[in-house]
């Protein structure tokens, strides 16, 4: 985007920063996006500045507004080029950082919208460059396909951010329009052989009628908010050698969450449950972890994660799949025993397949969640 004069890179007072932001906002309103960008850059410490040391109340709008500038500038550029991709990348970086910081205060629909929009723009131009390079025999068919698969994966992430933004501001026309743009590009890539978008897979249907008799199923407002409660074999902690010496059946409930940083991951969390009574939970906790268990084992407290991060298309193929936490297959254990085995036996989850290995030789064991 070109260098800025050294005067922009210096310590400034709050009043000076607020004036730079206000001037930038006025430039943006007049559609002088380059002028606005210079003001925001000055406030953030230069073109590569991140606003280090600024309070969130000032940092977030500066990052968000600079991302908006980059998006307008990139959208106005004609034709596919690496330079245009770089501008979208700058917008993505600012919007991503703003979105991350905003999570502290409940999230920002604007930041998520701009993040999804930046990812869409970058991948749209990348897709055009791939088509152009393939047409001019600068890329082989296999290399082009690999790049299209990468684009499809990135679009999943972008679409996820846009959908989360739409949940925050239901019915927003601009967000909806961008989601449709993503879907059209996904469909085009699918015709060319890239994996179809996972988000088009139907919402999973719970099957509580198949659960074991001891499983307590609680229906939530949506599929994602359903929970199940049952007793699971938790390893006994040996306080001397830190080794397992058997198991204690502890009441546990399972919840699901979406990982907003990693599209495709269905995160499954295990929490202690007092559905058998608080005294029963306490006594079983002490049997498993000793007399200090009261500090860790109480109703609703997190026991641990059942899943481990996974990527759509690489490992999982539908929204109800997840990768089992690797710790359940370590130290001679089998992922079909212990807690995973109990969950399978209760019908809460089912094993689907193994989807490759990590660099450490650990299997990505895929399960389907049924609640």
VEXDREN-2710 file (C-alpha; in Angstrom, 1 decimal):
% VEXDREN-2710
k/r/px/py/pz
1/UNK/0.0/0.0/0.0
2/UNK/3.0/2.3/-0.1
3/UNK/5.1/3.7/2.8
4/UNK/4.0/6.4/5.1
5/UNK/6.1/9.3/6.4
6/UNK/8.0/8.7/9.6
7/UNK/5.9/11.2/11.5
8/UNK/3.2/8.5/11.6
9/UNK/5.3/6.2/13.7
10/UNK/5.5/7.9/17.1
11/UNK/3.8/8.0/20.5
12/UNK/0.6/10.0/20.5
13/UNK/-1.8/11.4/23.1
14/UNK/-5.3/10.0/23.4
15/UNK/-6.6/13.3/21.9
16/UNK/-4.3/13.0/18.9
17/UNK/-5.4/9.4/18.3
18/UNK/-9.1/10.4/18.6
19/UNK/-8.5/13.2/16.1
20/UNK/-6.8/10.8/13.7
21/UNK/-9.7/8.3/14.0
22/UNK/-12.3/11.1/13.4
23/UNK/-10.4/12.4/10.4
24/UNK/-10.1/8.8/9.0
25/UNK/-13.8/8.3/9.6
26/UNK/-14.6/11.5/7.7
27/UNK/-12.4/10.5/4.8
28/UNK/-14.1/7.1/4.7
29/UNK/-17.5/8.7/4.6
30/UNK/-16.4/10.7/1.6
31/UNK/-15.1/7.5/0.0
32/UNK/-11.5/8.7/0.2
33/UNK/-10.3/5.3/1.3
34/UNK/-6.6/5.9/0.8
35/UNK/-6.9/9.1/2.8
36/UNK/-8.7/7.2/5.6
37/UNK/-6.2/4.5/5.5
38/UNK/-3.3/6.9/6.1
39/UNK/-5.1/8.3/9.2
40/UNK/-5.7/4.9/10.7
41/UNK/-2.2/3.8/9.9
42/UNK/-0.8/6.9/11.7
43/UNK/-3.0/6.1/14.8
44/UNK/-1.9/2.4/14.8
45/UNK/1.8/3.1/14.5
46/UNK/2.3/2.8/10.7
47/UNK/1.2/0.5/7.9
48/UNK/2.4/-2.6/9.8
49/UNK/1.5/-1.2/13.2
50/UNK/-0.9/-3.1/15.5
51/UNK/-1.7/-0.3/17.9
52/UNK/0.4/-1.9/20.7
53/UNK/-0.5/-0.4/24.0
54/UNK/-3.8/1.2/23.0
55/UNK/-6.9/0.5/25.0
56/UNK/-9.5/-1.7/23.4
57/UNK/-12.0/1.1/23.2
58/UNK/-9.7/2.8/20.7
59/UNK/-7.8/-0.1/19.2
60/UNK/-10.9/-2.1/18.1
61/UNK/-12.5/0.6/15.9
62/UNK/-9.1/1.5/14.4
63/UNK/-8.5/-2.1/13.4
64/UNK/-12.0/-2.6/12.2
65/UNK/-12.0/0.7/10.2
66/UNK/-8.6/0.0/8.6
67/UNK/-9.9/-3.5/7.6
68/UNK/-12.9/-1.7/6.0
69/UNK/-10.5/0.6/4.0
70/UNK/-8.5/-2.3/2.8
71/UNK/-11.7/-4.1/1.6
72/UNK/-13.0/-1.1/-0.3
73/UNK/-9.6/-0.6/-1.9
74/UNK/-9.3/-4.3/-2.8
75/UNK/-12.8/-4.5/-4.2
76/UNK/-12.1/-1.5/-6.5
77/UNK/-9.0/-3.1/-8.0
78/UNK/-9.6/-4.8/-11.4
79/UNK/-8.7/-8.3/-12.4
80/UNK/-6.9/-11.0/-10.5
81/UNK/-3.4/-10.2/-9.1
82/UNK/-1.2/-11.0/-6.2
83/UNK/-1.2/-7.3/-5.2
84/UNK/-5.0/-7.5/-4.8
85/UNK/-4.7/-10.6/-2.7
86/UNK/-2.2/-8.8/-0.5
87/UNK/-4.7/-6.0/0.2
88/UNK/-7.4/-8.6/1.1
89/UNK/-4.9/-10.3/3.3
90/UNK/-4.3/-7.0/5.2
91/UNK/-8.0/-6.6/5.7
92/UNK/-8.2/-10.2/6.9
93/UNK/-5.4/-9.7/9.4
94/UNK/-7.0/-6.5/10.9
95/UNK/-10.5/-8.0/11.0
96/UNK/-9.2/-11.3/12.5
97/UNK/-7.3/-9.4/15.3
98/UNK/-10.3/-7.2/15.9
99/UNK/-12.6/-10.2/16.1
100/UNK/-10.3/-12.0/18.6
101/UNK/-10.1/-9.0/20.9
102/UNK/-13.8/-8.3/20.6
103/UNK/-14.6/-11.8/21.9
104/UNK/-13.7/-10.4/25.4
105/UNK/-16.7/-8.2/25.1
106/UNK/-19.1/-10.6/23.5
107/UNK/-17.9/-10.4/19.9
108/UNK/-18.3/-8.0/17.0
109/UNK/-20.6/-8.7/14.0
110/UNK/-18.8/-6.0/12.0
111/UNK/-15.4/-7.6/12.6
112/UNK/-16.7/-11.0/11.7
113/UNK/-18.5/-9.7/8.6
114/UNK/-15.3/-8.0/7.4
115/UNK/-13.2/-11.1/8.2
116/UNK/-15.6/-13.3/6.2
117/UNK/-15.6/-10.7/3.4
118/UNK/-11.8/-10.5/3.3
119/UNK/-11.5/-14.3/3.1
120/UNK/-14.1/-14.4/0.3
121/UNK/-12.3/-11.7/-1.6
122/UNK/-8.8/-13.3/-1.2
123/UNK/-10.1/-16.8/-2.2
124/UNK/-12.1/-15.4/-5.1
125/UNK/-9.0/-13.8/-6.6
126/UNK/-6.9/-16.8/-5.9
127/UNK/-9.4/-19.0/-7.7
128/UNK/-9.3/-16.7/-10.7
129/UNK/-5.5/-16.9/-10.7
130/UNK/-5.6/-20.7/-10.6
131/UNK/-8.0/-20.8/-13.6
132/UNK/-5.8/-18.4/-15.5
133/UNK/-2.6/-20.3/-14.7
134/UNK/-4.2/-23.6/-15.7
135/UNK/-5.5/-22.1/-18.9
136/UNK/-2.0/-20.9/-19.8
137/UNK/-0.4/-24.2/-18.8
138/UNK/1.4/-22.6/-15.9
139/UNK/-0.1/-25.1/-13.5
140/UNK/-0.7/-28.8/-13.8
141/UNK/-4.1/-30.3/-13.2
142/UNK/-3.1/-31.9/-9.9
143/UNK/-1.5/-28.8/-8.5
144/UNK/-4.6/-26.8/-9.6
145/UNK/-6.9/-29.3/-7.8
146/UNK/-4.8/-29.1/-4.6
147/UNK/-5.1/-25.3/-4.7
148/UNK/-8.8/-25.4/-5.3
149/UNK/-9.2/-27.7/-2.3
150/UNK/-7.3/-25.2/-0.1
151/UNK/-9.6/-22.5/-1.4
152/UNK/-12.7/-24.6/-0.5
153/UNK/-11.4/-25.1/3.0
154/UNK/-10.7/-21.4/3.4
155/UNK/-14.2/-20.6/2.2
156/UNK/-15.6/-22.8/4.9
157/UNK/-13.9/-20.7/7.4
158/UNK/-15.1/-17.4/5.8
159/UNK/-18.7/-18.7/5.6
160/UNK/-18.6/-19.7/9.2
161/UNK/-17.6/-16.2/10.3
162/UNK/-20.3/-14.7/8.1
163/UNK/-22.9/-17.1/9.6
164/UNK/-21.9/-16.2/13.1
165/UNK/-22.2/-12.5/12.2
166/UNK/-25.7/-13.1/10.8
167/UNK/-26.7/-14.8/14.1
168/UNK/-25.7/-11.6/15.8
169/UNK/-27.6/-9.4/13.5
170/UNK/-30.4/-11.6/12.0
171/UNK/-31.7/-10.6/8.6
172/UNK/-28.8/-8.3/7.7
173/UNK/-28.9/-7.9/3.9
174/UNK/-25.2/-7.3/3.4
175/UNK/-24.1/-10.3/5.4
176/UNK/-26.7/-12.5/3.6
177/UNK/-25.5/-11.3/0.2
178/UNK/-21.9/-12.2/1.0
179/UNK/-22.9/-15.7/2.3
180/UNK/-24.6/-16.2/-1.1
181/UNK/-21.4/-15.1/-2.8
182/UNK/-19.4/-17.7/-0.8
183/UNK/-22.0/-20.4/-1.6
184/UNK/-21.8/-19.6/-5.4
185/UNK/-18.0/-19.8/-5.4
186/UNK/-18.2/-23.1/-3.4
187/UNK/-20.5/-24.6/-5.9
188/UNK/-18.3/-23.5/-8.8
189/UNK/-15.3/-25.1/-7.0
190/UNK/-17.3/-28.3/-6.4
191/UNK/-18.1/-28.6/-10.1
192/UNK/-14.4/-28.4/-10.7
193/UNK/-13.7/-31.2/-8.3
194/UNK/-13.1/-29.5/-5.0
195/UNK/-14.9/-30.9/-1.9
196/UNK/-18.5/-29.6/-1.6
197/UNK/-19.2/-27.2/1.3
198/UNK/-19.8/-28.9/4.5
199/UNK/-22.1/-26.2/5.7
200/UNK/-24.6/-27.4/3.1
201/UNK/-24.9/-30.8/4.9
202/UNK/-28.2/-31.0/6.8
203/UNK/-28.5/-30.4/10.5
204/UNK/-27.9/-33.7/12.4
205/UNK/-30.9/-35.3/14.0
206/UNK/-30.4/-36.6/17.6
207/UNK/-31.3/-40.3/18.3
208/UNK/-32.1/-40.5/22.0
209/UNK/-34.3/-43.5/21.4
210/UNK/-31.1/-45.5/20.8
211/UNK/-29.4/-44.4/24.0
212/UNK/-28.8/-46.8/26.9
213/UNK/-31.4/-46.8/29.8
214/UNK/-29.1/-44.8/32.1
215/UNK/-28.5/-41.9/29.7
216/UNK/-30.3/-38.7/30.5
217/UNK/-31.0/-36.7/27.3
218/UNK/-31.8/-33.0/27.7
219/UNK/-33.1/-31.3/24.6
220/UNK/-31.9/-27.7/24.1
221/UNK/-33.1/-24.8/21.9
222/UNK/-31.0/-26.3/19.0
223/UNK/-29.1/-29.4/18.1
224/UNK/-25.9/-27.7/19.3
225/UNK/-27.4/-27.1/22.8
226/UNK/-28.6/-30.6/23.5
227/UNK/-26.8/-32.4/26.3
228/UNK/-26.5/-36.0/27.6
229/UNK/-25.7/-37.1/31.1
230/UNK/-24.4/-40.6/32.1
231/UNK/-21.8/-42.3/34.3
232/UNK/-18.3/-42.7/32.8
233/UNK/-15.2/-44.6/34.0
234/UNK/-12.8/-41.9/35.2
235/UNK/-9.3/-43.1/35.9
236/UNK/-8.3/-43.0/39.6
237/UNK/-5.4/-40.6/40.3
238/UNK/-2.4/-41.9/42.2
239/UNK/-1.1/-38.9/44.1
240/UNK/2.3/-40.5/44.6
241/UNK/3.2/-41.8/41.1
242/UNK/0.6/-39.8/39.1
243/UNK/-0.5/-43.0/37.5
244/UNK/-4.0/-44.5/37.1
245/UNK/-4.9/-47.3/39.5
246/UNK/-8.3/-48.3/38.2
247/UNK/-11.5/-46.4/37.5
248/UNK/-14.4/-44.7/39.4
249/UNK/-17.8/-44.2/37.7
250/UNK/-18.4/-40.5/37.8
251/UNK/-21.6/-38.7/36.6
252/UNK/-20.6/-36.6/33.6
253/UNK/-22.6/-34.5/31.2
254/UNK/-21.5/-33.7/27.6
255/UNK/-21.9/-30.4/25.7
256/UNK/-21.1/-29.3/22.2
257/UNK/-19.6/-26.1/21.0
258/UNK/-18.5/-24.7/17.6
259/UNK/-14.9/-23.5/17.5
260/UNK/-15.0/-20.1/15.8
261/UNK/-11.3/-20.3/15.1
262/UNK/-11.3/-23.6/13.3
263/UNK/-14.1/-24.3/10.9
264/UNK/-15.1/-28.0/10.9
265/UNK/-14.3/-28.7/14.5
266/UNK/-17.1/-29.9/16.7
267/UNK/-15.8/-29.5/20.2
268/UNK/-17.2/-31.9/22.8
269/UNK/-16.7/-31.0/26.5
270/UNK/-17.2/-33.2/29.6
271/UNK/-18.5/-31.6/32.8
272/UNK/-19.2/-33.1/36.2
273/UNK/-22.9/-33.6/37.0
274/UNK/-24.8/-33.6/40.3
275/UNK/-27.8/-35.4/38.8
276/UNK/-27.2/-38.3/41.3
277/UNK/-26.9/-35.8/44.2
278/UNK/-24.1/-33.5/45.3
279/UNK/-23.1/-35.8/48.1
280/UNK/-22.8/-38.7/45.7
281/UNK/-20.7/-36.6/43.3
282/UNK/-18.4/-35.5/46.2
283/UNK/-17.9/-39.1/47.5
284/UNK/-17.2/-40.5/44.0
285/UNK/-14.8/-37.6/43.3
286/UNK/-12.9/-38.3/46.5
287/UNK/-12.7/-41.9/45.6
288/UNK/-11.1/-40.9/42.2
289/UNK/-9.0/-38.0/43.2
290/UNK/-8.6/-38.0/46.9
291/UNK/-9.8/-35.6/49.7
292/UNK/-8.8/-32.5/47.7
293/UNK/-11.3/-33.4/45.0
294/UNK/-13.8/-30.8/46.3
295/UNK/-11.7/-28.1/44.6
296/UNK/-12.1/-29.8/41.2
297/UNK/-15.1/-32.1/41.3
298/UNK/-18.3/-30.1/41.6
299/UNK/-21.5/-29.7/39.5
300/UNK/-20.8/-28.1/36.1
301/UNK/-17.0/-28.0/36.5
302/UNK/-15.0/-29.1/33.4
303/UNK/-13.6/-32.5/33.5
304/UNK/-11.9/-32.3/30.1
305/UNK/-12.4/-32.4/26.3
306/UNK/-13.5/-35.4/24.5
307/UNK/-12.6/-34.0/21.1
308/UNK/-9.4/-32.6/19.6
309/UNK/-9.2/-29.9/16.8
310/UNK/-10.0/-31.1/13.3
311/UNK/-10.5/-29.6/9.9
312/UNK/-13.4/-30.0/7.5
313/UNK/-12.6/-32.0/4.4
314/UNK/-9.2/-33.2/5.8
315/UNK/-10.7/-35.2/8.7
316/UNK/-14.4/-34.7/9.1
317/UNK/-17.1/-34.7/6.5
318/UNK/-20.3/-33.6/8.3
319/UNK/-21.3/-31.4/11.2
320/UNK/-21.9/-34.3/13.6
321/UNK/-18.4/-35.8/13.3
322/UNK/-15.5/-35.1/15.6
323/UNK/-12.0/-36.4/16.2
324/UNK/-11.4/-38.2/19.5
325/UNK/-8.9/-36.6/21.9
326/UNK/-5.5/-38.3/21.4
327/UNK/-5.1/-38.8/25.1
328/UNK/-7.6/-41.7/25.0
329/UNK/-5.2/-43.7/22.8
330/UNK/-2.0/-43.1/24.7
331/UNK/0.1/-45.2/27.1
332/UNK/-1.2/-48.5/25.6
333/UNK/-4.9/-47.5/25.8
334/UNK/-7.4/-48.1/23.0
335/UNK/-9.8/-45.3/22.0
336/UNK/-12.5/-48.0/22.1
337/UNK/-12.0/-48.5/25.9
338/UNK/-12.5/-46.3/28.9
339/UNK/-14.6/-43.2/28.4
340/UNK/-14.9/-43.5/24.6
341/UNK/-15.9/-47.2/24.9
342/UNK/-18.6/-46.3/27.5
343/UNK/-20.0/-43.6/25.3
344/UNK/-20.2/-46.0/22.3
345/UNK/-21.8/-48.7/24.4
346/UNK/-24.4/-46.1/25.6
347/UNK/-25.2/-45.1/22.0
348/UNK/-24.2/-41.5/22.6
349/UNK/-21.4/-41.6/20.0
350/UNK/-20.4/-44.1/17.3
351/UNK/-17.0/-44.8/15.7
352/UNK/-16.9/-44.0/12.0
353/UNK/-13.4/-44.3/10.6
354/UNK/-9.7/-43.4/10.9
355/UNK/-8.7/-40.4/8.8
356/UNK/-4.9/-40.5/8.7
357/UNK/-2.2/-39.8/11.3
358/UNK/-0.4/-36.9/12.9
359/UNK/3.3/-36.3/12.5
360/UNK/3.7/-38.2/15.8
361/UNK/1.9/-41.3/14.4
362/UNK/-1.4/-40.7/16.3
363/UNK/-4.6/-41.7/14.5
364/UNK/-7.3/-39.2/13.7
365/UNK/-10.1/-41.5/15.0
366/UNK/-13.5/-40.1/13.8
367/UNK/-16.7/-40.5/15.8
368/UNK/-20.2/-39.3/15.1
369/UNK/-22.1/-37.7/18.0
370/UNK/-25.8/-38.8/18.3
371/UNK/-27.2/-36.2/20.7
END
